[in-house]
Amino acid sequence: MTAPSHAIAVTPTRFERFVLLAVVAVALAWSLAIARDRMTWLLEVIWVIAALPLLAWRWSSFPLTRLLCWLLAAHALVLIHGGTYTYAQTPLGFWLRDLFGFERNPWDRVGHLMQGFVPAILARELLLRLTPLRRGGWLVYLVLAACLSFSALFELFEWWAALAFGAEADAFLATQGDVWDTQWDMFLCLLGAIASLLLWSRLHDRQLGTCVVPVRHRPAG
């Protein structure tokens, strides 16, 4: 049985949707105008460019929860900031470096943490609304597996970019000399996904409402 996609309890208001869309669209246009490296900018923000028309196209038949919409907008801004300056040169990254005494610009770490933090709720919502899956251990496992698989796919994209563009892809890779950068990226994605499930699952359940299949309770005795 597939849950009705239109029956979620809490979606963003029309004003909220307008504000979120306007903020992301303005940030995207501004970032293109001042981007240091247009190729790196495109590689970093292609996810945002693809998501905006897809969400607009599917919204009437498949609206998303308010929580997921706000998280997607926050993730888009992280990607846009990284694409604008390249991840190794982001102003917010340098601010974090100075604040916490890091040895490198950590904005790519923030990006990969968000790579798990936001897609975890996206995967959770899709699995609960489009499959008979119930809340519980299997849902947690599949959400974490989805986030890790996407992180691994992104690392493959980075590898392919390096093969295709050579030194021109260095800004996109943003390894900053760390030989364990790939492992750190996937580990932070996993941490972000775990943190997101711990932090947001109850609120997400309330916003989904009764449209999803309830938890199956074992009979007593």
N, CA and C of each residue as an Amber inpcrd file, in Angstrom:
protein
   663
   0.8560000  -1.1980000   0.0000000   0.0000000   0.0000000   0.0000000
   0.8850000   1.2390000   0.0000000   0.5990000   2.1690000  -0.8700000
   1.3470000   3.4180000  -0.9430000   0.5720000   4.5210000  -0.2490000
   1.2260000   5.2520000   0.5980000   0.5610000   6.3150000   1.3420000
   0.1870000   7.4450000   0.4130000  -0.9690000   8.1070000   0.6090000
  -1.3460000   9.2410000  -0.2250000  -0.3830000  10.3960000  -0.0490000
   0.2110000  10.8510000  -1.1200000   1.2810000  11.8400000  -1.0250000
   0.7800000  13.2170000  -0.6530000  -0.5310000  13.4770000  -0.8370000
  -1.0290000  14.8350000  -0.6200000  -1.5480000  15.0490000   0.8040000
  -1.5320000  13.9920000   1.6390000  -2.2350000  14.0600000   2.9090000
  -1.3360000  14.3490000   4.0990000  -0.1210000  14.8520000   3.8940000
   0.7380000  15.1480000   5.0260000   0.1430000  16.2810000   5.8470000
   0.4800000  16.2990000   7.1170000  -0.1870000  17.2120000   8.0480000
   0.2990000  18.6450000   7.9370000   1.6030000  18.8470000   7.7500000
   2.1660000  20.2030000   7.7900000   3.0550000  20.4370000   6.5720000
   2.6350000  21.3480000   5.7240000   3.4550000  21.8070000   4.6090000
   3.7330000  23.3010000   4.8040000   4.7530000  23.8270000   4.1660000
   4.9930000  25.2660000   4.3040000   3.8630000  26.0680000   3.6710000
   3.5950000  27.2230000   4.2490000   2.5840000  28.1020000   3.6650000
   3.0800000  28.6420000   2.3270000   2.1660000  29.2160000   1.5770000
   2.5630000  29.8020000   0.2890000   3.6010000  30.8980000   0.4880000
   3.4490000  31.6870000   1.5580000   4.4280000  32.7400000   1.8390000
   5.7920000  32.1470000   2.1660000   5.8050000  31.0840000   2.9890000
   7.0700000  30.4140000   3.3000000   7.7430000  29.9030000   2.0360000
   6.9700000  29.2730000   1.1660000   7.5370000  28.7470000  -0.0760000
   8.1220000  29.8690000  -0.9200000   7.4230000  30.9860000  -0.9650000
   7.9250000  32.1300000  -1.7360000   9.2320000  32.6460000  -1.1510000
   9.2940000  32.7630000   0.1830000  10.5040000  33.2710000   0.8340000
  11.6820000  32.3210000   0.5900000  11.4540000  31.0320000   0.7900000
  12.5300000  30.0600000   0.5930000  13.0230000  30.0590000  -0.8470000
  12.0800000  30.0800000  -1.7820000  12.4580000  30.0880000  -3.1940000
  13.2030000  31.3660000  -3.5540000  12.7150000  32.5070000  -3.0460000
  13.3560000  33.7860000  -3.3590000  14.7710000  33.8450000  -2.8030000
  14.9570000  33.3930000  -1.5650000  16.2920000  33.4180000  -0.9440000
  17.2630000  32.5610000  -1.7420000  16.8420000  31.3420000  -2.0910000
  17.7310000  30.4430000  -2.8340000  17.9950000  30.9780000  -4.2300000
  16.9620000  31.4630000  -4.9070000  17.1340000  31.9670000  -6.2760000
  18.0390000  33.1910000  -6.3110000  17.8640000  34.1230000  -5.3690000
  18.7100000  35.3190000  -5.3260000  20.1550000  34.9310000  -5.0140000
  20.3220000  34.0310000  -4.0480000  21.6740000  33.5750000  -3.7140000
  22.3340000  32.8970000  -4.9040000  21.5620000  32.1250000  -5.6550000
  22.1000000  31.4280000  -6.8190000  22.5220000  32.4230000  -7.8970000
  21.6730000  33.4130000  -8.1660000  22.0040000  34.4140000  -9.1810000
  23.1990000  35.2650000  -8.7610000  23.2250000  35.6530000  -7.4990000
  24.3470000  36.4430000  -6.9890000  25.6410000  35.6570000  -7.0630000
  25.5730000  34.3660000  -6.7200000  26.7830000  33.5450000  -6.7280000
  27.3300000  33.3760000  -8.1330000  26.4490000  33.2480000  -9.1060000
  26.9110000  33.1380000 -10.4930000  27.6240000  34.4080000 -10.9280000
  27.1050000  35.5610000 -10.4990000  27.6910000  36.8380000 -10.9070000
  29.0930000  37.0380000 -10.3540000  29.3710000  36.4870000  -9.1530000
  30.6740000  36.7570000  -8.5390000  31.5370000  35.5060000  -8.4150000
  31.0850000  34.3950000  -9.0050000  31.8030000  33.1220000  -8.8530000
  33.2530000  33.2520000  -9.3160000  34.1640000  32.6930000  -8.5270000
  35.5820000  32.7370000  -8.8730000  35.9260000  31.7960000 -10.0100000
  35.2050000  30.6910000 -10.0940000  35.4890000  29.6730000 -11.0990000
  34.1510000  29.1320000 -11.5860000  33.7410000  29.4880000 -12.8110000
  32.4140000  29.1260000 -13.2870000  32.2440000  27.6090000 -13.4230000
  33.2730000  26.8880000 -13.8070000  33.1500000  25.4420000 -13.9360000
  32.9240000  24.8140000 -12.5630000  33.7150000  25.2300000 -11.5630000
  33.5300000  24.7100000 -10.2100000  32.1630000  25.0950000  -9.6790000
  31.7390000  26.3120000  -9.9420000  30.4140000  26.7690000  -9.5100000
  29.3310000  25.8380000 -10.0420000  29.3940000  25.5160000 -11.3300000
  28.3750000  24.6520000 -11.9230000  28.4040000  23.2580000 -11.3210000
  29.5920000  22.7070000 -11.1180000  29.6950000  21.3730000 -10.5410000
  29.1380000  21.3240000  -9.1210000  29.3040000  22.4120000  -8.3860000
  28.8500000  22.4270000  -6.9940000  27.3560000  22.6920000  -6.8580000
  26.7950000  23.5270000  -7.7170000  25.3950000  23.9430000  -7.5330000
  24.4440000  23.2490000  -8.4950000  24.9360000  22.3080000  -9.3010000
  24.0640000  21.6390000 -10.2610000  22.8880000  20.9690000  -9.5680000
  23.1070000  20.5180000  -8.3070000  22.0250000  19.8870000  -7.5500000
  20.9050000  20.8870000  -7.2600000  21.2700000  22.1200000  -6.9660000
  20.2730000  23.1530000  -6.6900000  19.5200000  23.5080000  -7.9690000
  20.2680000  23.6750000  -9.0500000  19.6540000  24.0300000 -10.3320000
  18.6720000  22.9510000 -10.7740000  19.0070000  21.6920000 -10.5420000
  18.1230000  20.5960000 -10.9330000  16.9140000  20.4770000 -10.0120000
  17.1170000  20.7640000  -8.7140000  16.0450000  20.5470000  -7.7390000
  14.9190000  21.5700000  -7.8450000  15.2550000  22.8250000  -8.1350000
  14.2270000  23.8710000  -8.1460000  13.0930000  23.5920000  -9.1340000
  13.3830000  23.3260000 -10.4170000  12.2660000  23.0310000 -11.3280000
  11.5630000  21.7230000 -11.0050000  12.3030000  20.7360000 -10.4830000
  11.6740000  19.4670000 -10.1300000  10.6550000  19.6530000  -9.0120000
  11.0270000  20.4270000  -7.9870000  10.1020000  20.6800000  -6.8830000
   8.8740000  21.4580000  -7.3600000   9.1000000  22.4570000  -8.2160000
   7.9770000  23.2420000  -8.7310000   7.0390000  22.3760000  -9.5650000
   7.5950000  21.4900000 -10.3550000   6.8000000  20.6270000 -11.2260000
   5.9530000  19.6320000 -10.4390000   6.5040000  19.0810000  -9.3610000
   5.8390000  18.0250000  -8.6280000   5.0630000  18.5110000  -7.4000000
   5.1200000  19.8040000  -7.1030000   4.5730000  20.2780000  -5.8340000
   3.0800000  20.0170000  -5.6880000   2.2980000  20.2390000  -6.7230000
   0.8440000  20.0910000  -6.5880000   0.4430000  18.6560000  -6.2710000
   1.1830000  17.6800000  -6.7610000   0.8520000  16.2850000  -6.5010000
   1.6870000  15.6770000  -5.3850000   2.8170000  16.3130000  -5.0550000
   3.6830000  15.7480000  -4.0220000   4.3590000  16.8610000  -3.2240000
   3.5890000  17.5860000  -2.4030000   4.1890000  18.6200000  -1.5500000
   5.0410000  17.9820000  -0.4680000   6.0000000  18.7280000   0.0210000
   6.9110000  18.2260000   1.0430000   6.5820000  18.8440000   2.3990000
   7.0480000  18.2170000   3.4510000   6.8260000  18.7640000   4.7790000
   7.5830000  20.0820000   4.9520000   7.0750000  20.8720000   5.8780000
   7.7280000  22.1510000   6.1690000   9.1760000  21.9480000   6.5850000
   9.4190000  20.9680000   7.4560000  10.7810000  20.6980000   7.9200000
  11.7060000  20.4140000   6.7510000  11.3010000  19.5400000   5.8490000
  12.1610000  19.1780000   4.7290000  12.4260000  20.3700000   3.8260000
  11.4380000  21.2080000   3.6050000  11.6310000  22.3850000   2.7490000
  12.6810000  23.3320000   3.3310000  12.6100000  23.5720000   4.6300000
  13.5940000  24.4520000   5.2630000  14.9900000  23.8330000   5.2350000
  15.0640000  22.5340000   5.4470000  16.3630000  21.8680000   5.3970000
  16.9420000  21.9080000   3.9880000  16.1160000  21.6900000   2.9790000
  16.5990000  21.7430000   1.6000000  17.1090000  23.1340000   1.2420000
  16.4190000  24.1630000   1.7120000  16.8780000  25.5270000   1.4510000
  18.2170000  25.7950000   2.1280000  18.3760000  25.3350000   3.3730000
  19.6500000  25.5130000   4.0840000  20.7800000  24.7880000   3.3660000
  20.5020000  23.5740000   2.9010000  21.5160000  22.8120000   2.1670000
  21.8990000  23.5230000   0.8770000  20.9090000  24.0690000   0.1920000
  21.1860000  24.8000000  -1.0450000  22.1210000  25.9800000  -0.7900000
  21.9080000  26.6930000   0.3090000  22.7630000  27.8460000   0.6190000
  24.1920000  27.4230000   0.9290000  24.3520000  26.2710000   1.6010000
  25.6980000  25.7520000   1.8640000  26.4000000  25.4190000   0.5530000
  25.6880000  24.7720000  -0.3550000  26.2630000  24.4340000  -1.6540000
  26.5970000  25.6850000  -2.4570000  25.7150000  26.6610000  -2.4250000
  25.9340000  27.8940000  -3.1860000  27.1410000  28.6490000  -2.6620000
  27.2840000  28.7140000  -1.3390000  28.4410000  29.4110000  -0.7680000
  29.7410000  28.7180000  -1.1760000  29.7280000  27.3840000  -1.1420000
  30.9160000  26.6540000  -1.5550000  31.2070000  26.8240000  -3.0270000
  30.1820000  26.8240000  -3.8540000  30.3870000  26.9920000  -5.2850000
  30.8440000  28.3810000  -5.6680000  30.4290000  29.3640000  -4.9090000
  30.7810000  30.7470000  -5.2350000  32.2710000  30.9960000  -5.0800000
  32.8320000  30.5510000  -3.9820000  34.2240000  30.8780000  -3.6520000
  35.1870000  29.7060000  -3.8430000  34.6630000  28.5090000  -4.1250000
  35.3260000  27.2080000  -4.0140000  35.4700000  26.8960000  -2.5210000
  35.3380000  25.6250000  -2.1760000  35.2430000  25.2320000  -0.7730000
  36.4840000  25.5650000   0.0430000  37.6350000  25.5810000  -0.5930000
  38.8640000  25.8720000   0.1480000  39.0440000  27.3560000   0.4240000
  38.1810000  28.2100000  -0.1970000  38.3650000  29.6600000  -0.0710000
  37.1140000  30.3700000   0.4460000  36.1970000  29.6650000   1.0380000
  34.9570000  30.3110000   1.4830000  35.1960000  31.2100000   2.6920000
  34.6300000  32.4170000   2.6950000  34.7690000  33.3020000   3.8610000
  34.2290000  32.6960000   5.1510000  33.0760000  32.0370000   5.0880000
  32.5350000  31.4240000   6.3020000  33.4410000  30.2900000   6.7900000
  34.0700000  29.5930000   5.8600000  35.0130000  28.5560000   6.2500000
  36.2250000  29.1100000   6.9610000  36.7450000  30.2360000   6.4570000
  37.8760000  30.8670000   7.1400000  37.4730000  31.3680000   8.5230000
  36.2540000  31.8650000   8.6470000  35.7590000  32.3140000   9.9560000
  35.6990000  31.1320000  10.9310000  35.1990000  29.9840000  10.4630000
  35.1580000  28.7920000  11.3130000  36.5690000  28.3140000  11.6580000
  37.4730000  28.3930000  10.6930000  38.8560000  27.9910000  10.9490000
  39.4730000  28.8220000  12.0620000  39.2820000  30.1420000  11.9770000
  39.8580000  31.0240000  12.9910000  39.1660000  30.8610000  14.3440000
  37.8480000  30.6250000  14.3040000  37.0810000  30.5000000  15.5420000
  37.4830000  29.2560000  16.3300000  37.6680000  28.1420000  15.6180000
  37.9440000  26.8710000  16.2970000  39.3950000  26.4280000  16.1940000
  40.2290000  27.1990000  15.5340000  41.6430000  26.8650000  15.4410000
  41.9500000  25.7150000  14.5120000  41.1350000  25.5090000  13.4830000
  41.4130000  24.4440000  12.5200000  42.6380000  24.7890000  11.6880000
  43.2420000  23.7660000  11.0990000  44.4090000  23.9820000  10.2570000
  44.0340000  24.2540000   8.7980000  42.8060000  24.0380000   8.4350000
  42.3590000  24.1890000   7.0520000  40.9760000  24.8070000   7.0300000
  40.5710000  25.2770000   5.8640000  39.2110000  25.7760000   5.6990000
  38.2560000  24.5810000   5.7770000  37.3300000  24.5660000   6.7500000
  36.5030000  23.3720000   6.9630000  35.1610000  23.3890000   6.2340000
  34.9610000  24.3030000   5.2780000  33.6320000  24.4030000   4.6690000
  33.2470000  23.1340000   3.9110000  34.2400000  22.4310000   3.3300000
  33.9050000  21.1710000   2.6760000  33.4280000  20.1510000   3.7030000
  33.9600000  20.2140000   4.9310000  33.4780000  19.3260000   5.9860000
  32.0200000  19.6590000   6.3290000  31.7160000  20.9540000   6.3920000
  30.3340000  21.3710000   6.6360000  29.4330000  20.8440000   5.5240000
  29.8960000  20.9660000   4.2830000  29.1070000  20.5030000   3.1500000
  28.8130000  19.0140000   3.2210000  29.8000000  18.2200000   3.6140000
  29.5830000  16.7770000   3.6780000  28.7720000  16.3810000   4.9100000
  28.8660000  17.1380000   5.9780000  27.9760000  16.9100000   7.1110000
  26.5250000  17.1460000   6.6870000  26.3070000  18.2260000   5.9450000
  24.9670000  18.5230000   5.4290000  24.5220000  17.4870000   4.4000000
  25.4690000  16.8700000   3.7240000  25.1580000  15.8430000   2.7340000
  24.4600000  14.6390000   3.3700000  24.6600000  14.4670000   4.6660000
  23.9090000  13.4440000   5.3880000  22.7480000  14.0250000   6.1670000
  22.9210000  15.2180000   6.7240000  21.9380000  15.8340000   7.6080000
  20.6190000  16.1150000   6.9000000  20.6870000  16.6090000   5.6710000
  19.4610000  16.9380000   4.9360000  18.9100000  15.7510000   4.1470000
  19.7210000  15.0420000   3.3590000  19.1740000  13.8880000   2.6420000
  18.6000000  12.8040000   3.5580000  19.0100000  12.7560000   4.8180000
  18.4210000  11.7780000   5.7360000  16.9180000  12.0040000   5.8710000
  16.5130000  13.2490000   6.0130000  15.0790000  13.5490000   6.1410000
  14.3800000  13.3930000   4.7920000  15.0690000  13.7360000   3.7150000
  14.4950000  13.5080000   2.3860000  14.2540000  12.0240000   2.1570000
  15.2560000  11.1960000   2.4320000  15.0950000   9.7540000   2.2550000
  14.0070000   9.2030000   3.1780000  13.9820000   9.6860000   4.4040000
  12.9660000   9.2310000   5.3690000  11.5640000   9.5390000   4.8740000
  11.3850000  10.7540000   4.3500000  10.0670000  11.1510000   3.8740000
   9.6460000  10.3330000   2.6620000  10.5510000  10.1260000   1.7260000
  10.2140000   9.3550000   0.5360000   9.9150000   7.9020000   0.8740000
  10.7080000   7.3160000   1.7670000  10.4850000   5.9230000   2.1330000
   9.1580000   5.7370000   2.8680000   8.8220000   6.6690000   3.7460000
   7.5770000   6.5420000   4.5010000   6.3490000   6.8280000   3.6420000
   6.4890000   7.7120000   2.6680000   5.3240000   8.1000000   1.8750000
   5.1190000   7.2480000   0.6260000   6.1840000   6.6620000   0.1110000
   6.0790000   5.9710000  -1.1650000   6.2380000   4.4550000  -1.0600000
   6.5120000   3.9490000   0.1190000   6.6540000   2.5030000   0.3000000
   5.8430000   2.0790000   1.5220000   5.6120000   0.8000000   1.7010000
   4.9010000   0.3180000   2.9020000   5.7850000   0.2850000   4.1420000
   7.0100000   0.7660000   4.0480000   7.9440000   0.7040000   5.1680000
   7.4050000   1.4600000   6.3710000   7.5470000   0.8510000   7.5460000
   7.1250000   1.4840000   8.7950000   8.3140000   2.1000000   9.5130000
   7.9960000   2.9340000  10.4860000   9.0460000   3.4920000  11.3330000
   9.6660000   2.3750000  12.1590000  10.9720000   2.4430000  12.3030000
  11.6560000   1.4060000  13.0710000  13.0730000   1.2000000  12.5800000
  13.6550000   0.0880000  12.9740000  15.0540000  -0.1720000  12.6810000
  15.3720000  -0.2450000  11.2070000  14.5030000  -0.8760000  10.4150000
  14.7690000  -0.9710000   8.9870000  14.7360000   0.3940000   8.3210000
  13.8370000   1.2570000   8.7670000  13.7900000   2.6060000   8.2090000
  15.0880000   3.3440000   8.4980000  15.5680000   3.2700000   9.7310000
  16.8250000   3.9250000  10.0980000  17.9700000   3.3900000   9.2430000
  18.0400000   2.0650000   9.1360000  19.1170000   1.4570000   8.3550000
  19.0770000   1.9200000   6.9010000  17.9130000   1.9000000   6.2770000
  17.8140000   2.2590000   4.8640000  18.0850000   3.7490000   4.6370000
  17.6860000   4.5790000   5.5740000  18.0010000   6.0050000   5.4570000
  19.5080000   6.2290000   5.5070000  20.1750000   5.5970000   6.4740000
  21.6250000   5.7380000   6.5840000  22.3240000   5.1620000   5.3570000
  21.8300000   4.0270000   4.8620000  22.4200000   3.4200000   3.6720000
  22.2450000   4.3260000   2.4520000  21.0840000   4.9630000   2.3380000
  20.8500000   5.8670000   1.2150000  21.8040000   7.0580000   1.2560000
  22.0000000   7.6140000   2.4510000  22.9010000   8.7630000   2.5770000
  24.3420000   8.3710000   2.2460000  24.7860000   7.2230000   2.7590000
  26.1470000   6.7720000   2.4850000  26.3400000   6.4450000   1.0090000
  25.3320000   5.8570000   0.3760000  25.4570000   5.5340000  -1.0440000
  25.5270000   6.8040000  -1.8860000  24.7530000   7.8370000  -1.4920000
  24.8330000   9.1000000  -2.2150000  26.1950000   9.7460000  -2.0130000
  26.7340000   9.6620000  -0.8010000  28.0540000  10.2050000  -0.5390000
  29.1130000   9.4980000  -1.3790000  29.0080000   8.1720000  -1.4720000
  29.9510000   7.4190000  -2.3010000  29.8120000   7.8020000  -3.7670000
  28.5860000   8.0050000  -4.2320000  28.3710000   8.4290000  -5.6110000
  28.9990000   9.7900000  -5.8660000  28.8840000  10.6940000  -4.8900000
  29.4860000  12.0190000  -5.0440000  31.0060000  11.9060000  -5.1250000
  31.5980000  11.0080000  -4.3380000  33.0470000  10.8100000  -4.4130000
  33.4460000  10.2700000  -5.7860000  32.6080000   9.4330000  -6.3780000
  32.8710000   8.9640000  -7.7420000  32.7980000  10.1170000  -8.7340000
  31.8390000  11.0290000  -8.5340000  31.7610000  12.2090000  -9.3920000
  33.0580000  13.0170000  -9.3130000  33.5710000  13.1760000  -8.0960000
  34.8220000  13.9110000  -7.9330000  35.9640000  13.2090000  -8.6640000
  36.0090000  11.8990000  -8.5740000  37.0420000  11.1260000  -9.2740000
  36.9210000  11.3150000 -10.7770000  35.6900000  11.2020000 -11.2980000
  35.4830000  11.3720000 -12.7390000  35.8490000  12.7900000 -13.1800000
  35.5450000  13.7830000 -12.3490000  35.9060000  15.1640000 -12.6880000
  37.4190000  15.3200000 -12.7530000  38.1100000  14.6700000 -11.8040000
  39.5710000  14.7400000 -11.8090000  40.1520000  14.0910000 -13.0550000
  39.5660000  12.9610000 -13.4770000  40.0360000  12.2970000 -14.6920000
  39.7480000  13.1300000 -15.9310000  38.5800000  13.7910000 -15.9420000
  38.1760000  14.5380000 -17.1310000  38.8700000  15.8840000 -17.2550000
  39.0600000  16.5790000 -16.1280000  39.5580000  17.9560000 -16.1840000
  40.9580000  18.1310000 -15.6190000  41.5040000  17.1080000 -15.0000000
  42.8630000  17.1890000 -14.4770000  42.9970000  18.2460000 -13.4040000
  44.0330000  19.0630000 -13.5040000  44.3200000  20.0860000 -12.4970000
  43.2070000  21.1170000 -12.3980000  42.4200000  21.2920000 -13.4780000
  41.3350000  22.2680000 -13.4420000  40.2370000  21.8710000 -12.4480000
  40.2160000  20.6100000 -12.0580000  39.1900000  20.1430000 -11.1110000
  39.6450000  20.2240000  -9.6680000  40.8480000  20.7420000  -9.4030000
  41.3690000  20.7800000  -8.0330000  40.4540000  21.5570000  -7.0910000
  39.8990000  22.6800000  -7.5810000  39.0200000  23.4930000  -6.7370000
  37.7510000  22.7310000  -6.3830000  37.2830000  21.8910000  -7.3140000
  36.0850000  21.0940000  -7.0530000  36.3810000  19.9900000  -6.0500000
  37.5560000  19.3820000  -6.1300000  37.9190000  18.3050000  -5.2130000
  38.1140000  18.8190000  -3.7890000  38.7460000  19.9850000  -3.6400000
  38.8980000  20.6590000  -2.3360000  39.5160000  19.7650000  -1.2780000
  40.4570000  18.9270000  -1.6510000  41.0800000  18.0390000  -0.6650000
  42.0220000  18.7830000   0.2670000  42.5660000  19.9040000  -0.1720000
  43.4880000  20.7280000   0.6120000  44.6440000  19.8880000   1.1740000
  45.1110000  18.9280000   0.3850000  46.2630000  18.1290000   0.7730000
  45.9830000  16.9910000   1.7380000  44.7270000  16.7420000   2.0770000
  44.3750000  15.6910000   3.0360000  44.2180000  14.3640000   2.3030000
  45.0950000  13.4020000   2.5700000  45.0370000  12.1120000   1.8790000
  43.8210000  11.2960000   2.3140000  43.2270000  11.6380000   3.4640000
  42.0560000  10.9330000   3.9590000  40.7700000  11.7150000   3.6890000
  40.8030000  12.6270000   2.7430000  39.6490000  13.4930000   2.4990000
  38.4020000  12.6940000   2.1290000  38.5330000  11.6980000   1.2850000
  37.3750000  10.9000000   0.8740000  36.7460000  10.1980000   2.0620000
  37.5840000   9.6160000   2.9180000  37.0590000   8.9130000   4.0930000
  36.3860000   9.8790000   5.0650000  36.9950000  11.0480000   5.2540000
  36.3850000  12.0680000   6.1080000  35.0170000  12.4830000   5.5520000
  34.9410000  12.6510000   4.2340000  33.6910000  13.0900000   3.6110000
  32.5650000  12.1100000   3.9060000  32.8270000  10.8340000   3.7110000
  31.7820000   9.8340000   3.9220000  31.4520000   9.6650000   5.4070000
  32.4720000   9.7590000   6.2640000  32.2440000   9.6490000   7.7040000
  31.3690000  10.8030000   8.2010000  31.6570000  12.0140000   7.7400000
  30.8640000  13.1600000   8.1640000  29.4410000  13.0840000   7.6290000
  29.2770000  12.5620000   6.4290000  27.9330000  12.3460000   5.8940000
  27.1550000  11.4000000   6.8030000  27.7940000  10.3140000   7.2320000
  27.1380000   9.3680000   8.1340000  26.7860000  10.0220000   9.4620000
  27.7120000  10.7910000  10.0350000  27.4310000  11.4900000  11.2910000
  26.2680000  12.4610000  11.1250000  26.2530000  13.1890000  10.0090000
  25.1650000  14.1280000   9.7570000  23.8240000  13.4320000   9.6660000
  23.7870000  12.2780000   9.0090000  22.5390000  11.5310000   8.8780000
  22.0560000  11.0240000  10.2300000  22.9770000  10.4920000  11.0410000
  22.6000000  10.0130000  12.3730000  22.0770000  11.1630000  13.2280000
  22.7940000  12.2840000  13.2200000  22.3780000  13.4420000  14.0140000
  21.0050000  13.9330000  13.5780000  20.7590000  13.9460000  12.2670000
  19.4810000  14.4300000  11.7570000  18.3320000  13.5380000  12.2040000
  18.5200000  12.2340000  12.1430000  17.4670000  11.3190000  12.5890000
  17.1890000  11.4800000  14.0790000  18.2450000  11.6430000  14.8690000
  18.0610000  11.8270000  16.3100000  17.3540000  13.1440000  16.6160000
  17.6770000  14.1690000  15.8610000  17.1610000  15.5020000  16.1520000
  15.7550000  15.7260000  15.6030000  15.4730000  15.2210000  14.4090000
  14.2760000  15.6380000  13.6940000  13.1750000  14.5880000  13.5770000
  13.4280000  13.3300000  13.8950000  12.4550000  12.2820000  13.5810000
  11.0750000  12.5350000  14.1930000  11.0290000  12.9380000  15.4490000
   9.7230000  13.1550000  16.0930000   8.9650000  14.3150000  15.4420000
   9.6720000  15.4200000  15.1930000   9.0240000  16.5500000  14.5140000
   8.5910000  16.1400000  13.1160000   9.4300000  15.3920000  12.4330000
   9.0930000  14.9380000  11.0830000   7.8480000  14.0650000  11.1020000
   7.7320000  13.1820000  12.0940000   6.5410000  12.3400000  12.2100000
   5.2920000  13.1880000  12.4000000   5.3820000  14.2190000  13.2260000
   4.2130000  15.0760000  13.4470000   3.8210000  15.7950000  12.1610000
   4.7890000  16.2200000  11.3860000   4.4720000  16.9460000  10.1540000
   3.9680000  16.0100000   9.0540000   4.4080000  14.7670000   9.0860000
   3.8600000  13.7890000   8.1440000   2.4290000  13.4250000   8.5020000
   2.1200000  13.3920000   9.7830000   0.7630000  13.0860000  10.2230000
   0.4020000  11.6330000  10.0070000  -0.8460000  11.3830000   9.6710000
  -1.3530000  10.0140000   9.5570000  -1.2650000   9.4650000   8.1450000
  -0.5600000  10.1380000   7.2530000  -0.5080000   9.6630000   5.8700000
   0.4090000   8.4640000   5.7170000   1.2780000   8.2320000   6.6860000
   2.2090000   7.1100000   6.5700000   1.6950000   5.9120000   7.3560000
   2.2100000   4.7400000   6.9890000   1.7810000   3.5140000   7.6670000
   2.2760000   3.5370000   9.1040000   1.4180000   3.3280000  10.0780000
   1.8480000   3.4130000  11.4910000   2.7900000   2.2900000  11.8590000
   3.4290000   2.4660000  13.0140000   4.3200000   1.4360000  13.5390000
   3.5110000   0.1700000  13.8210000   4.0740000  -0.9770000  13.4480000
   3.3950000  -2.2380000  13.7330000   3.7520000  -2.6770000  15.1510000
   2.7330000  -2.8590000  15.9680000   2.9420000  -3.2760000  17.3550000
   2.8090000  -4.7950000  17.4610000   3.7580000  -5.4250000  18.1390000
   3.6900000  -6.8650000  18.3360000   2.5830000  -7.2010000  19.3470000
   1.8690000  -8.2680000  19.0900000   0.8330000  -8.6610000  20.0550000
   1.4450000  -9.0850000  21.3860000   0.7590000  -8.7850000  22.4590000
   1.2750000  -9.1350000  23.7900000   1.2120000 -10.6480000  23.9800000
   2.1470000 -11.1300000  24.8120000   2.1460000 -12.5540000  25.1110000
   2.8980000 -13.2710000  24.1220000
